[in-house]
Amino acid sequence: MHRPSSPVDVTNNRLQSARAPLAPGGATDLPPLVTDSRVLSRQPAPPSLPDIEPPCAGVECPEETGEAAVTGIQKEGNSVNACHSEQQMVLPDASHTQQQDSPGTLGSGEGQPDPTLPSHHGEVVQSCYQAVQPHWFHCRMEGTNPVWTPFSKTDSHALETKYCCAKRQAREAVDSEDVAVPTDGGRYDVFLASRTRHAVYWQEVPSQVRRCTWFFKSEKDSRYHPYTEELSELIERTYKEAVMSNEWNKKLQFPTGEVIKLHNPKLMMHFPDWNSAASEQSKPWTMKRGVEQTCGDIFLGEPVKVDHLVFMVHGIGPACDIRFRSIIQCVNDFRNTSLSLLQTHFKKAVDEQKIGRVEFLPVNWYCMLHGDATGVDEDIRKITLPSISRLRHFTNQTLLDLFFYNSPTYCQTIVDTVANEMNQLLSVFQQRNPDFHGGISVAGHSLGSLILFDILTNQATSNQKEHSTSEPTARRDCCSCSKETSLEQALKVHGLSEFLSVLEKEKLDLESLVMCSDAELKELGIPLGPRKKMLSLGRELAGVQQEQMGEPAVRPVPEKTSQARERVGGGEDSQRPLSTSSVTSVSYEQFDVGIGQVSVNYPRIGFEPAIFFAFGSPIGMFLTVRGLKRIDPNYTFPTCKRFFNIYHPFDPVAYRIEPMIVPDLELEPMLIPHHKGRKRMHLELKDSLTRMGTDIKNGLFCSLRNAWQSFTRIQSPMPQLLPDTAAIQANQSAAKDSEGEETDGSCPLQEEMEQVKIGMLNGGHRIDYVLQEKPIESFNEYLFALQSHLCYWESEDTALLILKEVYQTLGVTLEQVQH
């Protein structure tokens, strides 16, 4: 019984051979086509076919890693197609004896010549076969769909070298451990024995890894998917047999009803439902051999050398951008953007190997706050109303993080998590990169920038750290117990002996002094300076008493200048807690230097950041709400000397910083240049129209003024005949200035704005930097408000500004790119 030809056979007019059905039970010796979710379970191993010499034969075990391994990677590849294009296929004689079908492998009549084609008797052609060059892929899930992504050429070469060594050791019966192979710049480790890929710096479900040689794509797919390694090896053996024997039109059948047809080196098809009726059959899948024809240009690989490390802290909620991606995915995209910009804007330095790359690592604090450790999500769920459930769920997942940070209990959890995470990431990074000696910076988005601001504000310098180690001992020595230390001794230590008589007149001792407020001491006629010292002494005594009683003492935020602290709302009633069951009393304080946050114990970080970048930051608003009106121009972070406030002009959460430092100076923020080296066209047009309107207005005023002057000259002509020397000199200087502006291609106003000194928070340089909005965003700023707050992770301009500032510290300047 014969089946009709498939649509592919009719189209090619080449395969007219009859097909016999598979022998009963013969197909069970082949495995099914393992094509992700479109196949059945694994079956017994396929029958033995001629062995294929692996492409890694002869490769030495010592693997080449780093940039040295990239030298010959671009020259490698699959040259089978070129070899096939040069050969001429020789068909055997018509008298060729037909062999019996192998069970479940080659169908009846396969490998026979097409009688419609001319035969070339006596012509001998040497068949050319070259083993396919494998490439390694890893799988990531997009919902329920697996997406296979190729490793870079450098990583694939390292994995293939390690695979060949392990295979050779297995043939030699040498025990070998499943050693981790670092990939993706050292952020992932691949274990070849288990074919899994594990994240190094964050928690992530291990993903599958596959050594790929053959690929397929259905009509519904937008990309090629790799076959399993076992099936790819079976197809490759059949392909080799066809090439070596110059016999094509081969067919592989499987128990699932799927069939693979190898028509010729250029045409290979996968029929998912071969046994179905012709009207019910779907279109065959396309097959490709080798990665060159499936994935296009594959990334060569990241530079091994790391010049700088940047920790990136997210804002509110588990999602960081408009596509609801996590902080890990957003930082990965930001890192890829920076790598692309290095190739275009620092090309000369990269080619000369003066620079390597900047590593960006995510810092995730949301999971710790909303995890099982705190149980806050369950408590919030119990008190949430059932109406508008989706909106309430969104509010609980995102906006409540702002209230959590203003809570002393959860604020402590958040700052501890961020600081500990950065310290741990740095420790792991230094272990995996022992030769790293570059700088470290931090970047925060939205609430994450405020968290970093508060942590950096409360860091201690080396001198302060030495002083803090001896301060508890000295405190206990001078006022260890209110009963053992007299009021006279305490006042003498702090230089307040002259007020002893005033306090004794009111019968005040140390215990009562602790409870005195600023208003009460002021009524006693004590001046402001000594009054502040007494309040500080009272707080120290209260802290010592709580520690001796076994109660947790809330440590005040360390002062950053010599200026005295001012208490908000005097009196003990203003600091009385709502409940004393398990709540620690918290004092809310403001400082003239500009912190004013909740008084919690801010942890130390194990490095001194070079630069602090804030994206879409509400720092200015929070400082104002805390009662701070002005930041001291001389104030700097104790351990960080540079600070950049980067924001989108339509970002509803972003606020400026410079007006709090220089309130009397009105300055526009610094415009961040476009990464293509120019201002956006619609902004240039807007500026041109503004200048045109200004020129027309000035010209009209000048015409009216000249007309009025000419009218007044009629009444007194004689004085006007005398030349006005001052006016002539002013006109000449103005003309020279205008000529200089026209000949100079730079923007004098922008340079002048950049040279303005804005305090010491950024080393005297500008702090506020604004992005250029896109043309479509300028039509309706309200429509793109939310997107503007989440745009920084995909902004090339933001990434380029970070690279520029980072590499300026290394003496590498930005190159001008011509577009």
For each residue, the residues with C-beta under 8 A, 3 or more apart:
1: 21
2: 18 19 20
3: 19 21
4: 278
5: 9 10 15 16
6: 9 10 261 271 274 281 284
7: 10 11 278 281 284
8: 11 12 15 261 263 267 269 284
9: 5 6 12 14 15 16
10: 5 6 7 13
11: 7 8
12: 8 9 15 263 267
13: 10 116
14: 9 114 116 117 249 263
15: 5 8 9 12 114 249 263
16: 5 9 114 115 116
17: 108 109 110 112 249
18: 2 108 109
19: 2 3 107 108 109 251
20: 2 101 107 108 109
21: 1 3
22: 26 27 103 104 107 253
23: 26 101 103 104
24:
25: 28 103
26: 22 23 29 103 104
27: 22 30 103 104 253 254 255
28: 25 43 44 104 255
29: 26 44 46 47 103 104
30: 27 43 46 47 104 105 234 252 253 254 255
31: 34 42 43 44 45 46 230 231 234 254
32: 39 40 41 42 43 254 255 256 258
33: 38 39 227 231 254 256 258 260 270
34: 31 39 42 227 228 230 231
35: 38 39 216 225 227
36: 39 146 225
37: 146
38: 33 35 272
39: 32 33 34 35 36 256 258
40: 32 43 255 256
41: 32
42: 31 32 34
43: 28 30 31 32 40 255
44: 28 29 31
45: 31 230
46: 29 30 31 49 230 234
47: 29 30 102 103 104 105
48:
49: 46 234 237 238 241
50: 237 240 241
51:
52: 131 233 236 237 240
53: 57 131
54: 57 131 164 167
55: 131 132 133 134
56: 59 160 161 163 164 167
57: 53 54 164
58:
59: 56 160 161 164 165
60:
61: 161 164 165 168 169
62:
63: 69 158 161 162 165
64: 68 69 157 158 161
65: 68 69 158 304
66: 69 70 154 304
67: 70 71 154 303 304
68: 64 65 71
69: 63 64 65 66 73 154 157 158 161
70: 66 67 73 74 153 154 157 300 301
71: 67 68
72: 75 76
73: 69 70 76 153 154 157 300
74: 70 153 300
75: 72
76: 72 73 133
77: 133 290 292
78: 81 130 132 133 289 290 291 292
79: 82 83 130
80: 83 84 128 129 130 132 265 289 290
81: 78 84 85 265 293
82: 79 85 86
83: 79 80 86 87 128 129 130
84: 80 81 87 128 243 265 266
85: 81 82
86: 82 83 128
87: 83 84 125 126 127 128
88: 120 123 125
89: 125 246 248 264
90: 120 123 124 125 246
91: 113 114 117 119 120 246
92: 96 112 113 247
93: 96 119 121
94: 113 115 119
95:
96: 92 93 112 113
97:
98: 108 109 112
99:
100:
101: 20 23 105 106 107 108 110
102: 47 105 106
103: 22 23 25 26 27 29 47
104: 22 23 26 27 28 29 30 47 253 254
105: 30 47 101 102 238 252 253
106: 101 102 110 111 250 251 252
107: 19 20 22 101 110 251 253
108: 17 18 19 20 98 101
109: 17 18 19 20 98 112
110: 17 101 106 107 249 250 251
111: 106 242 245 247 248 249 250
112: 17 92 96 98 109 247 249
113: 91 92 94 96 117 119
114: 14 15 16 91 117 249
115: 16 94
116: 13 14 16
117: 14 91 113 114
118:
119: 91 93 94 113
120: 88 90 91 123
121: 93
122:
123: 88 90 120
124: 90
125: 87 88 89 90 246
126: 87
127: 87 243 244 245 246
128: 80 83 84 86 87 243
129: 80 83 240 243 244
130: 78 79 80 83
131: 52 53 54 55 236
132: 55 78 80 213 214 236 289 290
133: 55 76 77 78 213 290 291
134: 55 160 211 212 213 291
135: 150 151 156 211 212 213 291 295 298
136: 150 151 155 156 159 160 190 209 210 211 212
137: 148 149 150 151 209 210 212 226
138: 148 149 151 190 197 207 208 209 210
139: 146 147 148 149 207 208 209 210
140: 146 147 149 207
141: 144 145 146 147
142: 145 146 147
143:
144: 141
145: 141 142
146: 36 37 139 140 141 142 208 225
147: 139 140 141 142 223
148: 137 138 139 210 212 225 226
149: 137 138 139 140
150: 135 136 137 156 291 295 298
151: 135 136 137 138 155 156 159 183 184
152: 155 156 183 184 298 299 300 301 302
153: 70 73 74 156 157 298 299 300 301
154: 66 67 69 70 73 157 158 300 301 302
155: 136 151 152 158 159 183 184 301
156: 135 136 150 151 152 153 159 160 298
157: 64 69 70 73 153 154 160 161
158: 63 64 65 69 154 155 161 162 181 183
159: 136 151 155 156 162 163 181 183 190 192 209 211
160: 56 59 134 136 156 157 163 164 211
161: 56 59 61 63 64 69 157 158 164 165
162: 63 158 159 165 166 179 181 192
163: 56 159 160 166 167 192 211
164: 54 56 57 59 61 160 161 167 168
165: 59 61 63 161 162 168 169 176
166: 162 163 169 170 176 192 193
167: 54 56 163 164 170 171
168: 61 164 165 171 172
169: 61 165 166 172 174 175 176
170: 166 167 173 174 176
171: 167 168
172: 168 169
173: 170
174: 169 170
175: 169
176: 165 166 169 170 179
177:
178: 191 192 193 194
179: 162 176 191
180: 189 190 191 198
181: 158 159 162 189 190 191 192
182: 186 188 189 190 200 432
183: 151 152 155 158 159 186 187 188 189 190 197
184: 151 152 155 187 188 302
185: 302 306 357 359
186: 182 183 200 432 433
187: 183 184 199 200 201
188: 182 183 184 197 198 199 200
189: 180 181 182 183 197 198 200
190: 136 138 159 180 181 182 183 196 197 198 209
191: 178 179 180 181 194 195 196 197 198
192: 159 162 163 166 178 181 195 209
193: 166 178
194: 178 191
195: 191 192 208 209 210
196: 190 191 206 207 208 209
197: 138 183 188 189 190 191 206 207 208 209
198: 180 188 189 190 191 204 206
199: 187 188 202 203 204
200: 182 186 187 188 189 428 432
201: 187 361 362 425 428 429
202: 199 328 362 364
203: 199 367
204: 198 199 207 328
205:
206: 196 197 198
207: 138 139 140 196 197 204
208: 138 139 146 195 196 197
209: 136 137 138 139 159 190 192 195 196 197
210: 136 137 138 139 148 195 226 228 229
211: 134 135 136 159 160 163 229
212: 134 135 136 137 148 215 226 227 229 232 291
213: 132 133 134 135 226 227 232 233 236 289 290
214: 132 226 227 231 232 235 236 287 288 289
215: 212 224 225 226 227 287 288 289 291 294
216: 35 224 225 227 270 285 286 287 288
217: 221 223 224 225 285 286 288
218: 221 272 283 285
219: 282 283 285
220:
221: 217 218 224 225
222:
223: 147 217 294
224: 215 216 217 221 288 294 295
225: 35 36 146 148 215 216 217 221
226: 137 148 210 212 213 214 215 232
227: 33 34 35 212 213 214 215 216 231 232 235
228: 34 210 231 232
229: 210 211 212 232 233
230: 31 34 45 46 233 234
231: 31 33 34 214 227 228 234 235
232: 212 213 214 226 227 228 229 235 236
233: 52 213 229 230 236 237
234: 30 31 46 49 230 231 237 238 252
235: 214 227 231 232 238 239 252 260
236: 52 131 132 213 214 232 233 239 240 289
237: 49 50 52 233 234 240 241
238: 49 105 234 235 241 242 250 252 262
239: 235 236 242 243 262 289
240: 50 52 129 236 237 243 244
241: 49 50 237 238 244 245 247 250
242: 111 238 239 245 246 247 248 250 262
243: 84 127 128 129 239 240 246 265
244: 127 129 240 241
245: 111 127 241 242
246: 89 90 91 125 127 242 243
247: 92 111 112 241 242 250
248: 89 111 242 262 263 264 265
249: 14 15 17 110 111 112 114 261 262 263
250: 106 110 111 238 241 242 247 261 262
251: 19 106 107 110 259 260 261 262
252: 30 105 106 234 235 238 259 260 261 262
253: 22 27 30 104 105 107 258 259 274
254: 27 30 31 32 33 104 257 258 259
255: 27 28 30 32 40 43
256: 32 33 39 40
257: 254 272 273 274 275 276
258: 32 33 39 253 254 270 271 272 273 274
259: 251 252 253 254 270 271 274
260: 33 235 251 252 268 269 270 271 287
261: 6 8 249 250 251 252 268 269 270 271 284
262: 238 239 242 248 249 250 251 252 268
263: 8 12 14 15 248 249 267 268 269
264: 89 248 267
265: 80 81 84 243 248
266: 84
267: 8 12 263 264
268: 260 261 262 263 287 288 289
269: 8 260 261 263 284 285 286 287
270: 33 216 258 259 260 261 284 285 286 287
271: 6 258 259 260 261 274 281 284 285
272: 38 218 257 258 282 284 285
273: 257 258 276 280 281 282
274: 6 253 257 258 259 271 281
275: 257
276: 257 273 280 281
277: 280 281
278: 4 7 281
279:
280: 273 276 277
281: 6 7 271 273 274 276 277 278
282: 219 272 273
283: 218 219
284: 6 7 8 261 269 270 271 272
285: 216 217 218 219 269 270 271 272
286: 216 217 269 270
287: 214 215 216 260 268 269 270
288: 214 215 216 217 224 268 293 294
289: 78 80 132 213 214 215 236 239 268 293
290: 77 78 80 132 133 213 293 294
291: 78 133 134 135 150 212 215 294 295 298
292: 77 78
293: 81 288 289 290
294: 215 223 224 288 290 291
295: 135 150 224 291 298
296:
297:
298: 135 150 152 153 156 291 295
299: 152 153
300: 70 73 74 152 153 154
301: 70 152 153 154 155
302: 152 154 184 185 339 357
303: 67 350 356 357
304: 65 66 67 356
305: 355 356 357
306: 185 309 356 357 358 359 433 436 438
307: 355 356 357 358 438 806 807 810
308: 358 359 438 439 440 441 610 806 807 810
309: 306 358 359 361 426 429 436 438 439 440 441
310: 358 359 360 361 440 441 442 443 613 802 806
311: 361 363 422 425 426 440 441 442 443
312: 327 331 334 360 361 362 363 442 443 444 445 448
313: 363 365 418 442 443 444 445 448 449 451 452
314: 320 327 330 362 363 364 365 366 445 446 448
315: 320 401 444 445 446 447 448 449 616
316: 398 399 401 402 446 447
317: 320 366 397 398 401
318: 326 366 370 397
319: 324 325 326
320: 314 315 317 325 326 327 329 330 445 790 793
321: 324 325 330 790 791 793 794
322: 786 787 790
323:
324: 319 321
325: 319 320 321 329 330
326: 318 319 320 329 330 364
327: 312 314 320 330 331 362 363 364 366
328: 202 204 331 332 362 364
329: 320 325 326 332 333
330: 314 320 321 325 326 327 333 334 362 793
331: 312 327 328 334 335 360 361 362 793
332: 328 329 335 336
333: 329 330 336 337 793 794
334: 312 330 331 337 338 360 793 794 799
335: 331 332 338 339 359 360
336: 332 333 339 340
337: 333 334 340 341 794 796 799
338: 334 335 341 342 357 358 360 799 802 803
339: 302 335 336 342 343 357
340: 336 337 343 344
341: 337 338 344 345 346 675 796 799 800 803
342: 338 339 345 346 350 355 357 803
343: 339 340 346 347 350
344: 340 341 347 817
345: 341 342 675 800 803 814 815 817
346: 341 342 343 349 350 355 803 807 812 814 815
347: 343 344 350 351 815
348: 351 352 815
349: 346 352 354 355 807 812
350: 303 342 343 346 347 353 354 355
351: 347 348
352: 348 349
353: 350
354: 349 350 812
355: 305 307 342 346 349 350 807 810 812
356: 303 304 305 306 307
357: 185 302 303 305 306 307 338 339 342
358: 306 307 308 309 310 338 802 803 806
359: 185 306 308 309 310 335 429
360: 310 312 331 334 335 338
361: 201 309 310 311 312 331 425 429
362: 201 202 312 314 327 328 330 331
363: 311 312 313 314 327 418 421 422 425 448
364: 202 314 326 327 328 367 368 421
365: 313 314 368 369 414 417 418 421 448 451
366: 314 317 318 327 369 370 401
367: 203 364 370 371
368: 364 365 371 373 374 413 417
369: 365 366 374 376 401 404 410 413 414 417
370: 318 366 367 374 376 377 397
371: 367 368 374
372: 375
373: 368
374: 368 369 370 371 377 410 413
375: 372 378 379
376: 369 370 379 380 404 410
377: 370 374 380 381 396
378: 375 381 382
379: 375 376 382 383
380: 376 377 383 384 396 400
381: 377 378 384 396
382: 378 379
383: 379 380
384: 380 381 392 396
385: 388 392
386: 389
387: 392
388: 385 391 392
389: 386 392 393
390: 393 394
391: 388 394 395
392: 384 385 387 388 389 395 396
393: 389 390 396 397
394: 390 391 397 398 399
395: 391 392 398 399 400
396: 377 380 381 384 392 393 400
397: 317 318 370 393 394 400
398: 316 317 394 395 401
399: 316 394 395 402 403
400: 380 395 396 397 403 404
401: 315 316 317 366 369 398 404 405 447
402: 316 399 405 406 447
403: 399 400 406 407
404: 369 376 400 401 407 410 411 414
405: 401 402 410 411 414 447 450 451
406: 402 403 411 598
407: 403 404 410 411 598
408: 411 412 554 584 586 598 599 600
409: 412 413
410: 369 374 376 404 405 407 413 414
411: 404 405 406 407 408 414 415 597 598 600
412: 408 409 415 416 600 601
413: 368 369 374 409 410 416 417
414: 365 369 404 405 410 411 417 418 451
415: 411 412 418 419 451 454 455 600 602 603
416: 412 413 419 420 603
417: 365 368 369 413 414 420 421
418: 313 363 365 414 415 421 422 448 451 452 455
419: 415 416 422 423 455 602 603 604 605
420: 416 417 423 424 603
421: 363 364 365 417 418 424 425
422: 311 363 418 419 425 426 442 605 606 607
423: 419 420 426 427 605 606
424: 420 421 427 428
425: 201 311 361 363 421 422 428 429
426: 309 311 422 423 429 430 440 606 607
427: 423 424 430 431 606
428: 200 201 424 425 431 432
429: 201 309 359 361 425 426 432 433 436
430: 426 427 433 434 436
431: 427 428 434
432: 182 186 200 428 429
433: 186 306 429 430 436
434: 430 431
435:
436: 306 309 429 430 433
437:
438: 306 307 308 309
439: 308 309 610 806 809
440: 308 309 310 311 426 607 608 609 610
441: 308 309 310 311 609 610 611 612 613 802 806
442: 310 311 312 313 422 452 456 609 611 612 613 640
443: 310 311 312 313 449 612 613 614 615 802
444: 312 313 315 447 448 449 450 451 452 453 612 613 614 615 617
445: 312 313 314 315 320 448 449 615 616 617 792 793
446: 314 315 316 449 450 615 616 617 618 653 789
447: 315 316 401 402 405 444 450 451 618
448: 312 313 314 315 363 365 418 444 445 451 452
449: 313 315 443 444 445 446 452 453 614 615 616 617 618 619
450: 405 444 446 447 453 454 617 618 619 622
451: 313 365 405 414 415 418 444 447 448 454 455
452: 313 418 442 444 448 449 455 456 612 614
453: 444 449 450 456 457 612 614 617 619
454: 415 450 451 457 458 595 597 602
455: 415 418 419 451 452 458 459 602 603 605
456: 442 452 453 459 609 612 637 638 639 640
457: 453 454 557 560 594 595 597 637 638
458: 454 455 557 558 595 602
459: 455 456 602 604 605 637 638 639 640
460: 464 465 468 558 604 638
461: 464 465 638 639
462: 465 466
463: 466 467
464: 460 461 467 468 558 638
465: 460 461 462 468 469
466: 462 463 469 470
467: 463 464 470 471
468: 460 464 465 471 558
469: 465 466 472
470: 466 467 473 474
471: 467 468 474 475
472: 469 475 476
473: 470 476 477
474: 470 471 477 478
475: 471 472 478 479 540 544
476: 472 473 479 480 544
477: 473 474 480
478: 474 475 485 489 490 493
479: 475 476 482 485 490 493 510 537 540 541 544
480: 476 477 484 485 544
481: 484 485 544 548
482: 479 485 509 510 511 514 541 545
483:
484: 480 481
485: 478 479 480 481 482 489 490 510
486: 489 490 510
487: 490 491 500 503 504 508 509 510 513
488: 491 492 497 500
489: 478 485 486 492 493
490: 478 479 485 486 487 493 494 510 537 541
491: 487 488 494 496 497 499 500 503
492: 488 489 495 496 497
493: 478 479 489 490
494: 490 491 533 534 537
495: 492 533
496: 491 492 499 500 530 533 534 537
497: 488 491 492 500
498: 501
499: 491 496 502 503 526 530 534
500: 487 488 491 496 497 503 504
501: 498 504 505
502: 499 505 506 524 525 526
503: 487 491 499 500 506 508 513 524
504: 487 500 501 507 508
505: 501 502
506: 502 503 524
507: 504 512
508: 487 503 504 512 513 516
509: 482 487 512 513
510: 479 482 485 486 487 490 513 514 541
511: 482 514 515
512: 507 508 509 515 516
513: 487 503 508 509 510 516 534 537 538 541
514: 482 510 511 538 539 541 542 545
515: 511 512 538 572
516: 508 512 513 520 521 534 535 538
517: 520 521 570 571 572
518: 521 522 531 535 567 570
519: 522 523 570 571
520: 516 517 523 524
521: 516 517 518 524 526 531 534 535
522: 518 519 525 526 531
523: 519 520
524: 502 503 506 520 521
525: 502 522
526: 499 502 521 522 530 531 534
527: 530 531
528: 531 532 564
529: 532 533 564
530: 496 499 526 527 533 534
531: 518 521 522 526 527 528 534 535
532: 528 529 535 536 564 565
533: 494 495 496 529 530 536 537
534: 494 496 499 513 516 521 526 530 531 537 538
535: 516 518 521 531 532 538 539 567
536: 532 533 539 540 565
537: 479 490 494 496 513 533 534 540 541
538: 513 514 515 516 534 535 541 542
539: 514 535 536 542 543 556
540: 475 479 536 537 543 544
541: 479 482 490 510 513 514 537 538 544 545
542: 514 538 539 545 546 553
543: 539 540 546 547 553 555
544: 475 476 479 480 481 540 541 547 548
545: 482 514 541 542 548 549
546: 542 543 549 551 552 553
547: 543 544 550 551 553
548: 481 544 545
549: 545 546
550: 547
551: 546 547
552: 546 584
553: 542 543 546 547
554: 408 584 585 586 587 599 600 601
555: 543 599 601
556: 539 587 589 599
557: 457 458 589 591 595 597 599 602
558: 458 460 464 468
559: 562 563 565 591
560: 457 591 593 595 635 638
561: 591 592 593 632 634 635
562: 559
563: 559 591 592 593
564: 528 529 532
565: 532 536 559 589 590 591
566: 590 592
567: 518 535 570 587 589
568: 574 588 589 590 627
569: 574
570: 517 518 519 567 574
571: 517 519 574
572: 515 517 575 576
573: 576
574: 568 569 570 571
575: 572 585 586 587
576: 572 573 585
577: 580 583 585 586
578: 583
579: 583
580: 577 583
581:
582:
583: 577 578 579 580
584: 408 552 554
585: 554 575 576 577
586: 408 554 575 577 598 599 600
587: 554 556 567 575 599
588: 568 596 598 599 626
589: 556 557 565 567 568 596 599
590: 565 566 568 595 596 626 627 628
591: 557 559 560 561 563 565 594 595 596 628
592: 561 563 566 630 632
593: 560 561 563 631 632 635
594: 457 591 623 628 630 631 632 635 660
595: 454 457 458 557 560 590 591 623 626 628
596: 588 589 590 591 623 626 627 628
597: 411 454 457 557 600 622 626
598: 406 407 408 411 586 588
599: 408 554 555 556 557 586 587 588 589
600: 408 411 412 415 554 586 597
601: 412 554 555
602: 415 419 454 455 458 459 557
603: 415 416 419 420 455
604: 419 459 460
605: 419 422 423 455 459 609
606: 422 423 426 427
607: 422 426 440
608: 440 639 640
609: 440 441 442 456 605 612 639 640
610: 308 439 440 441 640 641 642 806 809
611: 441 442 640 642 643 644 805 806 809
612: 441 442 443 444 452 453 456 609 637 640 642 643 644
613: 310 441 442 443 444 644 646 802
614: 443 444 449 452 453 617 619 643 644 645 646
615: 443 444 445 446 449 646 647 792 798
616: 315 445 446 449 646 647 648 651 653 654 788 789 792
617: 444 445 446 449 450 453 614 620 645 647 653 654 655
618: 446 447 449 450 621 622 653 654 655
619: 449 450 453 614 622 623 645 655 657
620: 617 623 624 645 655 656 657 659 660
621: 618 624 625 655
622: 450 597 618 619 625 626
623: 594 595 596 619 620 626 628 631 660
624: 620 621 627 628 629 660
625: 621 622
626: 588 590 595 596 597 622 623
627: 568 590 596 624
628: 590 591 594 595 596 623 624 631 660
629: 624 660
630: 592 594 660 661 663
631: 593 594 623 628 635 657 660 661 759 761
632: 561 592 593 594 635 759
633: 661 662 758 759 760
634: 561 759 760
635: 560 561 593 594 631 632 759 760 761
636: 640 641 760 761 763
637: 456 457 459 612 640 641 643 761
638: 456 457 459 460 461 464 560
639: 456 459 461 608 609
640: 442 456 459 608 609 610 611 612 636 637 643
641: 610 636 637 763
642: 610 611 612 762 763 765 805
643: 611 612 614 637 640 657 761 762 767
644: 611 612 613 614 762 767 769 801 805
645: 614 617 619 620 656 657 767 768 769
646: 613 614 615 616 672 769 770 771 792 798 801
647: 615 616 617 651 654 655 656 669 768 769 770 771
648: 616 651 654 770 771 773 788 789 791 792
649: 770 771 773 781 788
650: 773 777 781 784 785 788
651: 616 647 648 654 785 788 789
652: 785 786 788 789
653: 446 616 617 618 789
654: 616 617 618 647 648 651 789
655: 617 618 619 620 621 647
656: 620 645 647 659 660 669 768
657: 619 620 631 643 645 660 661 761 767 768
658: 661 662 667 669 758 766 767 768
659: 620 656 662 663
660: 594 620 623 624 628 629 630 631 656 657 663
661: 630 631 633 657 658 758 759 761 767
662: 633 658 659 665 667 758 759
663: 630 659 660
664:
665: 662 756
666:
667: 658 662 753 756 758
668: 671 753
669: 647 656 658 766 768 769 770
670: 750 753 754 766 768 769 770
671: 668 679 750 769 770 772
672: 646 769 770 771 772 797 798 801
673: 677 678 679 797 800
674: 677 678 679 680 772 797
675: 341 345 796 797 799 800
676: 817 819
677: 673 674 816 817 818 819
678: 673 674 684 819
679: 671 673 674 683 684 687 772
680: 674 683 684 772 773 774 775
681: 684 685 775
682: 685 686 775 778
683: 679 680 686 687 772 773
684: 678 679 680 681 687 688
685: 681 682 688 689
686: 682 683 689 690
687: 679 683 684 690 691
688: 684 685 691 692
689: 685 686 692 693
690: 686 687 693 694
691: 687 688 694 695
692: 688 689 695 696
693: 689 690 696 697
694: 690 691 697 698
695: 691 692 698 699
696: 692 693 699 700
697: 693 694 700 701
698: 694 695 701 702
699: 695 696 702 703
700: 696 697 703 704
701: 697 698 704 705
702: 698 699 705 706
703: 699 700 706 707
704: 700 701 707 708
705: 701 702 708 709
706: 702 703 709 710
707: 703 704 710 711
708: 704 705 711 712
709: 705 706 712 713
710: 706 707 713 714
711: 707 708 714
712: 708 709 715 716
713: 709 710 716 717 720
714: 710 711 717
715: 712
716: 712 713 719 720
717: 713 714 720 721
718: 721
719: 716 722
720: 713 716 717
721: 717 718
722: 719
723: 728
724: 727 728
725: 728 729
726: 729 730
727: 724 730 731
728: 723 724 725 731 732
729: 725 726 732 733
730: 726 727 733 734
731: 727 728 734 735
732: 728 729 735 736
733: 729 730 736 737
734: 730 731 737 738
735: 731 732 738 739
736: 732 733 739 740
737: 733 734 740 741
738: 734 735 741 742
739: 735 736 742 743
740: 736 737 743 744
741: 737 738 744 748
742: 738 739
743: 739 740
744: 740 741 748
745:
746: 750 751
747: 750 751
748: 741 744 751 752
749: 752 753
750: 670 671 746 747 753 754
751: 746 747 748 754 755
752: 748 749 755 756
753: 667 668 670 749 750 756 766
754: 670 750 751 765 766
755: 751 752
756: 665 667 752 753 766
757: 764 765
758: 633 658 661 662 667 761 762 764 765 766 767
759: 631 632 633 634 635 661 662 762 764 767
760: 633 634 635 636 763 764
761: 631 635 636 637 643 657 661 758 767
762: 642 643 644 758 759 765 766 767
763: 636 641 642 760
764: 757 758 759 760
765: 642 754 757 758 762
766: 658 669 670 753 754 756 758 762 769
767: 643 644 645 657 658 661 758 759 761 762
768: 645 647 656 657 658 669 670
769: 644 645 646 647 669 670 671 672 766 801
770: 646 647 648 649 669 670 671 672
771: 646 647 648 649 672 791 795 797 798
772: 671 672 674 679 680 683 797
773: 648 649 650 680 683 777 778 781 784 788
774: 680 777 778
775: 680 681 682 778 779
776: 779 784
777: 650 773 774 780 781 784 787 788
778: 682 773 774 775 781
779: 775 776 783
780: 777 783 784
781: 649 650 773 777 778 784 785 788
782: 785
783: 779 780
784: 650 773 776 777 780 781 787 788
785: 650 651 652 781 782 788 789
786: 322 652 789 790
787: 322 777 784 790 791
788: 616 648 649 650 651 652 773 777 781 784 785 791
789: 446 616 648 651 652 653 654 785 786
790: 320 321 322 786 787 793
791: 321 648 771 787 788 794 795
792: 445 615 616 646 648 795 798
793: 320 321 330 331 333 334 445 790
794: 321 333 334 337 791
795: 771 791 792 798 799
796: 337 341 675 799 800
797: 672 673 674 675 771 772 800 801
798: 615 646 672 771 792 795 801 802
799: 334 337 338 341 675 795 796 802 803
800: 341 345 673 675 796 797 803 804 814
801: 644 646 672 769 797 798 804 805
802: 310 338 358 441 443 613 798 799 805 806
803: 338 341 342 345 346 358 799 800 806 807 814
804: 800 801 807 808 814
805: 611 642 644 801 802 808 809
806: 307 308 310 358 439 441 610 611 802 803 809 810
807: 307 308 346 349 355 803 804 810 811 812 813 814
808: 804 805 811 812 813
809: 439 610 611 805 806
810: 307 308 355 806 807
811: 807 808
812: 346 349 354 355 807 808
813: 807 808
814: 345 346 800 803 804 807
815: 345 346 347 348
816: 677
817: 344 345 676 677
818: 677
819: 676 677 678
